[in-house]
Amino acid sequence: MPVVEFLASHHDRTNFDCGKESLNRYLREVARQNADRNLGVTHVVVPEKGAATVMGYFTLVTRVIESEVVPEKRLPRGSIGVILLGRLAVSTLYQNQGLGKRMLLRAMAETELVSRRIGIYALVLDALDEQARAWYLGLNFGLMPVADDPNRLYVPVNFIQQLNLGNLTAEL
Ligand SMILES: CC(C)(COP(=O)(O)OP(=O)(O)OC[C@H]1O[C@@H](n2cnc3c(N)ncnc32)[C@H](O)[C@@H]1OP(=O)(O)O)[C@@H](O)C(=O)NCCC(=O)NCCS
């Protein structure tokens, strides 16, 4: 059973290949630095606890969006806090096995967890390309485009709560 860990030095970043060079490079060259500077937390999926092989990864950071870009009426004007799923990628060796789907659900569960302590309106992501956008929308996890950018998708925390994703454990 794959497990989720925070990116650490024993994880093999150099051999990770998801088919998109920008996402490979982020893991190889930027993810650790961003974690060290508290700019982004990268969660990696490995086959078992302590393994070096990275099957997939996703990165979570905070952002604000303008409340005007979401249709909900009762929001105050101006900036509202969200979690941004900055990156999500699955190794080509493990694609089409449901891993990406489970990683997205995990990112949603992490967002819900944080939202119990700190005000977070939604999980937001920017689809890398049309293929990624189609994949996200096809999952039917409540993701919708914001008003001013068709590539920016969001799912409100109150929708995530209804999914009853349960408590987070190490297993994915
Ligand atoms: C996109 C990506 C994350 C998907 O991960 P994955 O583990 O291969 O996907 P999953 O196996 O979880 O797919 C789940 C579902 O999506 C469907 N699916 C797969 N590719 C699809 C596509 N291009 N469009 C629509 N649906 C698709 C699958 O059929 C599956 O449906 P099912 O559960 O009903 O059978 C992965 O292919 C990847 O890392 N690609 C390169 C990087 C990238 O584009 N990342 C997105 C950055 S924004």
The ligand as a Gaussian input file, in Angstrom:
#p B3LYP/6-31G(d) Opt

LIG

0 1
 C       -2.685000      13.936000     -14.931000
 C       -2.149000      12.904000     -13.957000
 C       -1.840000      13.581000     -12.619000
 C       -3.222000      11.824000     -13.747000
 O       -2.781000      10.878000     -12.795000
 P       -3.076000       9.331000     -12.990000
 O       -2.657000       8.639000     -11.748000
 O       -2.478000       8.869000     -14.257000
 O       -4.670000       9.358000     -13.160000
 P       -5.708000       8.369000     -12.499000
 O       -5.304000       6.956000     -12.800000
 O       -5.910000       8.721000     -11.075000
 O       -6.989000       8.759000     -13.359000
 C       -8.230000       8.656000     -12.780000
 C       -9.314000       8.782000     -13.791000
 O       -9.060000       9.761000     -14.801000
 C       -9.295000       9.206000     -16.100000
 N       -8.393000       9.876000     -17.031000
 C       -7.107000       9.601000     -17.251000
 N       -6.573000      10.488000     -18.134000
 C       -7.585000      11.334000     -18.487000
 C       -7.692000      12.475000     -19.339000
 N       -6.652000      12.925000     -20.042000
 N       -8.870000      13.127000     -19.425000
 C       -9.942000      12.693000     -18.727000
 N       -9.892000      11.630000     -17.890000
 C       -8.744000      10.948000     -17.781000
 C       -9.000000       7.745000     -15.926000
 O       -9.675000       6.978000     -16.907000
 C       -9.547000       7.483000     -14.538000
 O      -10.963000       7.355000     -14.563000
 P      -11.710000       6.183000     -13.778000
 O      -11.304000       6.320000     -12.337000
 O      -13.149000       6.464000     -14.022000
 O      -11.195000       4.945000     -14.409000
 C       -0.886000      12.186000     -14.494000
 O       -1.197000      11.590000     -15.747000
 C        0.303000      13.094000     -14.656000
 O        1.068000      13.269000     -13.729000
 N        0.487000      13.682000     -15.843000
 C        1.610000      14.557000     -16.114000
 C        1.618000      15.773000     -15.238000
 C        0.355000      16.623000     -15.288000
 O       -0.170000      16.905000     -16.350000
 N       -0.109000      17.004000     -14.087000
 C       -1.234000      17.897000     -13.912000
 C       -0.666000      19.224000     -13.529000
 S       -1.821000      20.496000     -13.450000

